[in-house]
Amino acid sequence: MGWQAIIGVFMLLGGVSAVFDHILNEEQIAKTRGELSRWYNSLRGVDSKVLIKTANNFFIRAFDDIYGERHFSLKTFLRSCLASVFALIVGVTVCGLFRVGSC
């Protein structure tokens, strides 16, 4: 596997990230990025139980920001489908590039 394949994967990830940035509300993106930054900076010297609880709360808020609070709505369904297709493409690409097992 050459550097071209690795660069291609990063370009794919960057493109999908740009699509998500376009689809999602700018206010939600800024809020989630700010929370992630604060969480990352607060990792130093924290008890592991507090760290796990903080990470779980961040994941819940990020999930609600990405998919919305109404988990059975059409908007949530469409965003979930887009994320699933993206994950499938990345998985197949990685398996193909690295020739992993019987992918």
C-alpha angles and dihedrals in degrees: 000000000000135000089260090069093050091048089048092054091050091048089051091050091048092050093050090047089054090051091051090048089053094047098044125074112264091227092055091048093051092046093050093046090050092050091048091050093049091047093049092049092049095058095091114101097354126144111252094238091054090046093053092047091048092049092049092050091048091051092051092050092045091049090051091047093050101040101023130243093275100075096185097052127114091245091056091046093052093047090048091051091050091050091047093051089048092050091048092050092048092046094050091044093051092046091049095046096046095032091228116192114292099332 
